[in-house]
């Protein structure tokens, strides 16, 4: 089976889809790619190494079946703090009830809570909030001794063993990477995973630690910093500068900060990423109702559209594709919302303003930015950027214009990394050193898909070879 991707009817904004039981069937994975998935996410918080390897093998077969370089993101679990085993499970609580946190991972009494985080009682103080069950249950510390912390329930709900604990405003000493995360990052590097996202980021140093580990393993994986802590918002500019990309992890972020602050925080994160030319993924509950429904709510459709209008490079599906009933339909629905929203870009003027970007030569950046303006002036049907490492495609994606763009490379890893670059359609071409052959191959590709016809103009960004590692040549090609 072969797919018609890439094509002009697919969204410029990229789609990240989480793998899980709902898409264990490879036929479903193939359909998801054909309907718009650019990156598959493996959530390291769920599953074991053999599970990850099974998913990796399945994706390799999907790439072969579709001919599309779908990428892989490994999402490191990070130090997830959870409740231990309750004595009474489940435990129904009402506002005003008092519960006691004790040390250890096994509660002895019905009103006791415990945690897998051994230093919890050392790091909370009177007045701190403790959020359980994704923030639906709130407790406040009212008294604390060395081995016990008495808390009052603020919101009613059902507490169960192993539920997640969030501690908004509490400074924790736990590291962003547990030993298991380090082992998973090493595994990812050795298996040429394209993106690795780091949970629990609080500072730029957290990002640097993972990047140093990957560099020691000669890994080219891009590090995605997940913004889900208040401390990360405080150090946002430095974190974005240090990372290769960012994920707006709205699940934990919406618990760590007031839910009313979350939309503004999302916009701020996206704005900083746009300013620093870093790709940004918006994640969590984008089409949440499609776990069980064939259609999203109008609010969810607007949520996806607003993320795109804010400047997101990609949107992520989590449970919708991992455990939902309609994984392919969820992908198709997100793609359709994206396509309709992106039509607003059609009438925006093309900016050729060059911006400083340290991943490519300044001449490459200037020529790439000029290509869009020239393509617009001559009504070219396509812009083609030759990109051996992905830097040139990265620059072009940040122009954010509607002109169809092919990212051409002879590197499979580079083509997969283009999966996070807005508006870049990856195309494999083995011989990049013969311009005439390249022009003919792209023309043939475009005509076979009905994208190009005789007389159409295509703008190519490439290099003369006179300057190493520099794209200093812009060519306008007439399709014959």
SEMAR-77637 format. One record per residue (C-alpha): x, y, z; residue number from 1; residue in one letter. Coordinates in Angstrom, 3 decimals, m for minus. Example, Ala and Ser with C-alpha at 12.3 -4.5 7.8 and 13.67 -1.06 7.14 Angstrom:
2
       east      north         up   num   residu
     12.300     m4.500      7.800     1        A
     13.670     m1.060      7.140     2        S
END
This chain:
480
       east      north         up   num   residu
      0.000      0.000      0.000     1        X
      1.332      3.464     m0.819     2        X
      0.134      6.868      0.291     3        X
     m0.229     10.090     m1.665     4        X
      1.489     12.026      1.094     5        X
      2.819     14.590      1.070     6        X
      0.110     16.562     m0.734     7        X
     m1.312     20.062     m0.820     8        X
     m4.565     19.060      0.878     9        X
     m2.882     18.132      4.153    10        X
     m2.411     20.565      6.988    11        X
      0.706     22.694      7.283    12        X
      0.488     22.329     11.067    13        X
      1.895     18.959     12.083    14        X
      0.026     16.222     13.959    15        X
      1.528     14.200     16.819    16        X
     m0.424     11.050     17.730    17        X
      0.112      8.965     20.864    18        X
      0.405      5.213     20.403    19        X
     m1.559      2.815     22.584    20        X
     m3.950     m0.135     22.557    21        X
     m6.371      1.664     20.224    22        X
     m3.807      1.653     17.411    23        X
     m1.878     m1.572     18.008    24        X
     m3.085     m2.817     14.615    25        X
     m0.585     m1.743     11.937    26        X
     m3.412     m1.176      9.471    27        X
     m4.739      1.475     11.856    28        X
     m1.286      3.090     12.094    29        X
     m1.077      3.196      8.294    30        X
     m4.505      4.846      8.104    31        X
     m3.424      7.384     10.707    32        X
     m0.367      8.319      8.638    33        X
     m2.473      8.561      5.481    34        X
     m4.859     10.916      7.300    35        X
     m2.139     13.252      8.522    36        X
      0.053     11.935     11.363    37        X
      3.604     13.271     11.141    38        X
      4.978     12.028     14.482    39        X
      4.081      9.020     16.607    40        X
      4.510      9.527     20.361    41        X
      5.626      6.681     22.605    42        X
      4.709      7.509     26.196    43        X
      7.410      6.028     28.427    44        X
      5.117      6.399     31.445    45        X
      3.076      3.485     30.107    46        X
      4.759      0.254     29.088    47        X
      8.135     m1.426     29.277    48        X
     11.196     m1.547     27.043    49        X
      9.885     m4.583     25.094    50        X
      6.656     m2.616     24.478    51        X
      8.665      0.315     23.114    52        X
     10.692     m1.955     20.857    53        X
      7.520     m3.522     19.510    54        X
      6.161     m0.064     18.669    55        X
      9.463      0.875     17.044    56        X
      9.334     m2.178     14.795    57        X
      5.710     m1.458     13.872    58        X
      6.552      2.130     12.881    59        X
      9.419      0.878     10.691    60        X
      6.942     m1.318      8.818    61        X
      4.479      1.576      8.543    62        X
      7.189      3.758      6.976    63        X
      7.877      1.052      4.427    64        X
      4.189      0.547      3.671    65        X
      3.376      4.226      3.270    66        X
      6.641      5.574      1.892    67        X
      6.251      8.463      4.355    68        X
      9.029      9.323      6.861    69        X
      6.812      9.457      9.948    70        X
      8.893     10.418     12.979    71        X
      9.005      9.123     16.562    72        X
      8.862     11.090     19.816    73        X
      9.782      9.310     23.045    74        X
      8.145     11.088     25.975    75        X
     10.216     10.473     29.112    76        X
      8.030      9.869     32.149    77        X
      9.982     12.025     34.590    78        X
      9.574     11.838     38.366    79        X
      5.810     11.359     38.575    80        X
      4.764     11.691     42.211    81        X
      1.923      9.354     43.124    82        X
     m0.068      8.167     46.111    83        X
      0.910      4.856     47.634    84        X
     m1.489      2.073     48.604    85        X
     m4.528      3.281     50.544    86        X
     m5.929      1.301     53.457    87        X
     m9.440      2.107     52.160    88        X
     m9.508      2.086     48.376    89        X
    m11.352      3.965     46.942    90        X
    m11.717      6.687     49.555    91        X
    m14.650      9.109     49.239    92        X
    m13.942     12.541     50.749    93        X
    m15.991     15.677     51.397    94        X
    m14.881     19.290     52.046    95        X
    m13.766     19.838     55.619    96        X
    m12.611     16.274     56.236    97        X
     m9.107     15.874     57.619    98        X
     m6.592     13.406     56.184    99        X
     m3.016     12.716     57.248   100        X
      0.010     12.134     55.002   101        X
      2.429      9.631     56.534   102        X
      5.796      8.276     55.459   103        X
      6.081      5.114     53.408   104        X
      4.055      3.705     50.519   105        X
      1.457      1.785     52.561   106        X
     m1.280      3.487     54.604   107        X
     m2.429      1.733     57.769   108        X
     m5.594      3.716     58.570   109        X
     m8.567      4.835     56.483   110        X
     m7.760      8.533     56.960   111        X
     m4.085      8.144     56.013   112        X
     m2.420      8.988     52.692   113        X
      1.109      8.069     51.608   114        X
      3.349      8.666     48.612   115        X
      6.059      7.120     46.464   116        X
      8.070     10.349     46.969   117        X
     10.074      9.782     50.150   118        X
     10.868     13.478     50.716   119        X
      7.274     14.707     50.448   120        X
      6.896     15.366     54.191   121        X
     10.249     17.181     54.280   122        X
      9.374     19.621     51.497   123        X
      5.774     20.654     52.178   124        X
      4.854     23.335     54.711   125        X
      1.701     24.563     56.400   126        X
     m0.491     26.374     53.881   127        X
      0.694     24.396     50.837   128        X
     m1.885     22.957     48.443   129        X
     m1.777     19.278     47.476   130        X
     m3.702     18.349     44.320   131        X
     m4.830     14.800     43.589   132        X
     m6.464     13.066     40.615   133        X
     m5.342     15.575     37.939   134        X
     m6.300     18.474     40.153   135        X
     m9.906     17.458     40.762   136        X
     m9.311     17.010     44.511   137        X
     m7.600     19.708     46.538   138        X
     m6.103     19.464     50.031   139        X
     m4.390     22.091     52.178   140        X
     m1.707     21.385     54.774   141        X
     m2.891     22.697     58.145   142        X
     m0.345     21.106     60.476   143        X
      2.950     19.292     60.041   144        X
      5.376     17.303     62.188   145        X
      8.421     15.321     61.120   146        X
      6.470     12.209     60.091   147        X
      2.912     13.462     59.604   148        X
      1.175     16.253     57.717   149        X
     m2.440     16.951     58.611   150        X
     m4.484     18.204     55.635   151        X
     m7.997     19.521     55.148   152        X
    m10.034     18.521     52.110   153        X
    m11.103     21.561     50.059   154        X
    m12.932     19.814     47.190   155        X
    m14.879     16.566     47.247   156        X
    m14.028     13.516     45.203   157        X
    m12.824      9.940     45.085   158        X
     m9.221      9.193     46.042   159        X
     m7.641      5.987     44.721   160        X
     m4.289      4.316     45.207   161        X
     m1.529      5.398     42.775   162        X
     m3.276      8.600     41.731   163        X
     m0.971     11.421     40.703   164        X
      0.029     14.129     43.167   165        X
      0.710     17.729     42.136   166        X
      2.296     20.215     44.520   167        X
      1.778     23.679     43.016   168        X
      4.206     26.239     44.376   169        X
      6.247     23.685     46.322   170        X
      9.970     23.631     45.528   171        X
     10.955     19.992     45.121   172        X
     14.463     18.570     45.142   173        X
     13.630     15.670     42.836   174        X
     15.640     15.490     39.583   175        X
     13.972     15.923     36.190   176        X
     15.404     12.556     35.123   177        X
     15.144      9.389     37.179   178        X
     17.503      6.459     36.481   179        X
     14.745      4.918     34.337   180        X
     14.551      8.111     32.267   181        X
     18.306      8.066     31.690   182        X
     18.113      4.438     30.571   183        X
     15.209      5.216     28.233   184        X
     17.080      8.213     26.774   185        X
     20.114      6.018     26.098   186        X
     17.856      3.439     24.443   187        X
     16.291      6.191     22.324   188        X
     19.691      7.458     21.225   189        X
     20.835      3.994     20.212   190        X
     17.638      3.435     18.233   191        X
     17.749      6.752     16.353   192        X
     14.606      8.188     17.930   193        X
     13.928     11.598     16.364   194        X
     12.567     13.584     19.337   195        X
     12.878     13.092     23.099   196        X
     10.623     15.125     25.363   197        X
     11.730     15.879     28.906   198        X
      9.140     16.051     31.695   199        X
      9.334     18.077     34.910   200        X
     11.590     20.755     33.373   201        X
     12.240     23.570     35.844   202        X
     15.374     25.193     34.437   203        X
     17.558     25.383     31.342   204        X
     20.064     23.155     33.151   205        X
     17.552     20.281     33.080   206        X
     17.497     20.549     29.296   207        X
     21.277     20.849     29.087   208        X
     21.709     17.658     31.122   209        X
     19.677     15.621     28.636   210        X
     21.375     17.252     25.643   211        X
     24.811     16.482     27.085   212        X
     23.817     12.848     27.588   213        X
     22.607     12.581     23.982   214        X
     25.701     14.338     22.654   215        X
     27.915     11.803     24.437   216        X
     26.064      9.105     22.493   217        X
     26.366     10.955     19.149   218        X
     22.581     11.225     18.984   219        X
     20.950     13.818     16.710   220        X
     17.613     13.594     18.556   221        X
     15.908     16.935     19.144   222        X
     15.168     17.661     22.812   223        X
     11.631     18.893     23.495   224        X
     11.172     20.654     26.844   225        X
      7.748     20.078     28.400   226        X
      6.444     23.201     30.117   227        X
      4.296     21.915     32.977   228        X
      5.712     23.557     36.118   229        X
      5.418     27.092     37.477   230        X
      9.216     27.163     37.806   231        X
      9.456     26.523     34.051   232        X
      7.318     29.580     33.347   233        X
      9.625     31.638     35.557   234        X
     12.682     30.536     33.534   235        X
     10.848     30.216     30.207   236        X
     13.138     32.263     27.947   237        X
     16.260     30.391     28.999   238        X
     14.536     27.003     28.719   239        X
     13.304     27.760     25.196   240        X
     16.786     28.959     24.258   241        X
     18.352     25.722     25.536   242        X
     15.807     23.322     23.992   243        X
     15.329     22.308     20.355   244        X
     11.579     22.596     20.787   245        X
      8.881     22.962     23.418   246        X
      5.672     21.192     24.390   247        X
      2.863     23.064     26.126   248        X
      1.905     20.202     28.470   249        X
     m1.457     21.585     29.552   250        X
     m2.441     18.589     31.688   251        X
      0.009     19.078     34.552   252        X
      0.441     22.790     33.798   253        X
     m3.281     23.341     34.370   254        X
     m2.898     21.798     37.828   255        X
      0.376     23.466     38.779   256        X
     m1.062     26.906     38.008   257        X
     m4.611     28.239     38.268   258        X
     m6.657     26.808     35.404   259        X
     m7.712     30.375     34.599   260        X
     m4.063     31.220     33.885   261        X
     m3.514     28.321     31.478   262        X
     m4.760     29.959     28.214   263        X
     m2.590     33.028     28.787   264        X
      0.389     30.849     29.701   265        X
     m0.086     28.893     26.471   266        X
     m0.039     32.076     24.409   267        X
      3.061     33.325     26.212   268        X
      4.930     30.044     25.639   269        X
      4.054     30.057     21.934   270        X
      5.103     33.703     21.573   271        X
      8.495     33.041     23.157   272        X
      9.013     30.030     20.864   273        X
      8.126     32.107     17.803   274        X
     10.536     34.839     18.875   275        X
     13.350     32.331     19.358   276        X
     12.456     30.337     16.213   277        X
     11.786     27.110     18.116   278        X
      9.018     24.669     17.157   279        X
      6.222     24.309     19.715   280        X
      3.689     21.518     20.262   281        X
      0.372     22.156     22.018   282        X
     m0.819     19.057     23.882   283        X
     m3.519     17.565     26.125   284        X
     m7.287     17.250     25.692   285        X
     m7.396     18.875     22.263   286        X
    m10.193     16.582     21.065   287        X
    m10.903     14.936     24.416   288        X
    m14.534     14.048     23.712   289        X
    m13.428     11.914     20.756   290        X
    m12.399      9.218     23.209   291        X
    m15.995      8.038     22.865   292        X
    m17.653     10.367     20.329   293        X
    m17.297     10.558     16.567   294        X
    m17.373     14.369     16.643   295        X
    m15.513     16.840     18.854   296        X
    m17.275     19.610     20.719   297        X
    m17.308     23.070     19.168   298        X
    m15.082     24.257     22.021   299        X
    m12.497     21.568     21.177   300        X
    m12.509     22.528     17.488   301        X
    m11.966     26.148     18.514   302        X
     m9.155     25.068     20.854   303        X
     m7.253     23.433     17.974   304        X
     m7.896     26.430     15.708   305        X
     m6.733     28.932     18.327   306        X
     m3.523     26.990     18.933   307        X
     m2.782     27.252     15.210   308        X
     m3.658     30.949     15.072   309        X
     m1.393     31.551     18.089   310        X
      1.474     29.972     16.135   311        X
      1.730     26.326     17.198   312        X
      3.861     24.205     14.872   313        X
      2.120     20.985     15.919   314        X
     m0.845     19.746     17.922   315        X
     m0.873     16.486     19.831   316        X
     m3.504     13.804     20.298   317        X
     m3.106     11.810     23.515   318        X
     m5.827      9.461     24.740   319        X
     m7.824     10.177     21.579   320        X
     m5.505      7.895     19.601   321        X
     m3.977      5.827     22.430   322        X
     m7.163      4.472     24.014   323        X
    m10.008      6.208     22.169   324        X
    m12.605      4.431     20.067   325        X
    m11.908      6.428     16.885   326        X
     m8.152      7.004     16.472   327        X
     m8.183      7.446     12.680   328        X
    m11.248      9.686     12.776   329        X
     m9.624     11.823     15.481   330        X
     m6.576     12.352     13.237   331        X
     m8.766     13.127     10.221   332        X
    m10.864     15.580     12.252   333        X
     m7.805     17.404     13.550   334        X
     m6.387     17.617     10.014   335        X
     m9.651     19.097      8.690   336        X
     m9.795     21.716     11.451   337        X
     m6.192     22.641     10.729   338        X
     m6.718     22.946      6.968   339        X
     m9.718     25.243      7.360   340        X
     m7.938     27.387      9.954   341        X
     m4.778     27.711      7.852   342        X
     m6.763     29.231      4.988   343        X
     m6.397     32.512      6.889   344        X
     m2.708     32.441      5.901   345        X
     m3.562     32.585      2.197   346        X
     m4.094     36.339      2.189   347        X
     m1.262     37.283      4.526   348        X
      1.627     39.173      2.901   349        X
      4.845     37.209      2.525   350        X
      7.709     38.585      4.590   351        X
     11.219     38.113      3.292   352        X
     12.815     39.635      6.381   353        X
     15.864     37.613      7.387   354        X
     16.162     36.689     11.037   355        X
     19.241     35.572     12.963   356        X
     19.254     31.790     13.336   357        X
     22.343     30.140     14.761   358        X
     21.732     26.733     13.163   359        X
     22.492     27.923      9.617   360        X
     24.861     30.350      7.881   361        X
     23.473     33.927      7.713   362        X
     23.587     33.736      3.900   363        X
     21.454     30.570      3.997   364        X
     18.950     32.334      6.226   365        X
     18.798     35.389      3.957   366        X
     18.419     33.384      0.734   367        X
     15.759     31.133      2.274   368        X
     13.733     34.100      3.479   369        X
     14.019     35.785      0.072   370        X
     12.767     32.656     m1.696   371        X
      9.233     33.057     m0.362   372        X
      9.014     36.680     m1.494   373        X
     10.225     35.807     m4.983   374        X
      7.873     32.822     m5.171   375        X
      4.987     35.084     m4.211   376        X
      5.941     37.766     m6.743   377        X
      6.162     35.330     m9.663   378        X
      3.231     33.188     m8.465   379        X
      5.368     30.074     m8.175   380        X
      3.489     26.887     m7.372   381        X
      6.164     25.446     m5.112   382        X
      9.259     26.290     m3.080   383        X
     11.888     23.552     m2.739   384        X
     14.595     23.768     m0.069   385        X
     17.542     21.385     m0.156   386        X
     18.305     20.447      3.426   387        X
     21.002     17.957      4.387   388        X
     20.702     18.464      8.146   389        X
     17.299     20.143      8.438   390        X
     18.498     23.677      9.244   391        X
     17.333     25.235      5.972   392        X
     13.915     23.594      6.262   393        X
     13.733     24.897      9.842   394        X
     14.375     28.475      8.670   395        X
     11.756     28.193      5.929   396        X
      9.125     26.809      8.320   397        X
      9.443     29.835     10.579   398        X
      8.401     32.200      7.776   399        X
      4.889     30.924      8.330   400        X
      3.529     31.556      4.835   401        X
      1.120     29.487      2.790   402        X
      3.353     28.782     m0.227   403        X
      3.691     24.965     m0.542   404        X
      7.219     23.940      0.411   405        X
      9.110     20.713     m0.166   406        X
     11.973     19.863      2.141   407        X
     14.286     17.705      0.015   408        X
     17.018     15.590      1.560   409        X
     18.937     12.356      1.081   410        X
     19.036     11.785      4.845   411        X
     16.221      9.694      6.335   412        X
     16.824     11.216      9.771   413        X
     16.594     14.758      8.374   414        X
     13.341     13.955      6.568   415        X
     11.858     12.585      9.789   416        X
     12.876     15.686     11.766   417        X
     10.922     17.765      9.261   418        X
      7.854     16.212     10.901   419        X
      7.875     19.055     13.446   420        X
      8.511     21.903     10.984   421        X
      5.352     23.817     10.083   422        X
      4.557     23.827      6.372   423        X
      7.460     21.612      5.269   424        X
      6.565     18.518      3.218   425        X
      9.421     15.949      3.285   426        X
     10.651     14.388      0.039   427        X
     13.524     11.940     m0.381   428        X
     15.961     12.634     m3.241   429        X
     19.238     10.725     m3.232   430        X
     21.284     12.854     m5.640   431        X
     21.399     16.417     m4.359   432        X
     24.546     17.401     m6.250   433        X
     23.111     17.410     m9.778   434        X
     20.760     20.412    m10.060   435        X
     19.242     19.398    m13.387   436        X
     18.367     15.915    m12.152   437        X
     16.889     17.445     m9.019   438        X
     14.731     19.874    m11.014   439        X
     13.466     17.053    m13.212   440        X
     12.718     14.734    m10.302   441        X
     10.719     17.382     m8.442   442        X
      8.859     18.321    m11.642   443        X
      8.009     14.679    m12.266   444        X
      6.875     14.244     m8.661   445        X
      4.634     17.301     m8.892   446        X
      3.097     16.326    m12.229   447        X
      2.344     12.781    m11.082   448        X
      0.340     14.207     m8.174   449        X
     m1.378     16.873    m10.241   450        X
      0.411     19.658     m8.356   451        X
      2.445     20.940    m11.297   452        X
      1.925     21.316    m15.027   453        X
      3.983     22.598    m17.937   454        X
      4.769     26.291    m17.565   455        X
      4.532     26.378    m13.774   456        X
      7.368     27.982    m11.837   457        X
      9.208     26.343     m8.954   458        X
     11.699     28.185     m6.726   459        X
     14.691     26.132     m5.537   460        X
     16.980     27.060     m2.626   461        X
     20.319     25.274     m2.850   462        X
     24.056     25.957     m2.943   463        X
     26.728     26.438     m5.585   464        X
     29.296     24.420     m3.647   465        X
     31.655     27.407     m3.583   466        X
     30.900     28.035      0.104   467        X
     30.786     24.999      2.391   468        X
     27.574     24.360      4.316   469        X
     25.906     27.386      2.746   470        X
     22.788     27.766      0.572   471        X
     23.736     30.730     m1.602   472        X
     21.797     29.871     m4.772   473        X
     18.178     30.618     m5.626   474        X
     16.897     29.177     m8.906   475        X
     13.545     29.706    m10.659   476        X
     12.721     26.585    m12.675   477        X
     10.063     26.364    m15.396   478        X
      8.307     23.016    m15.516   479        X
      8.481     21.510    m19.009   480        X
END
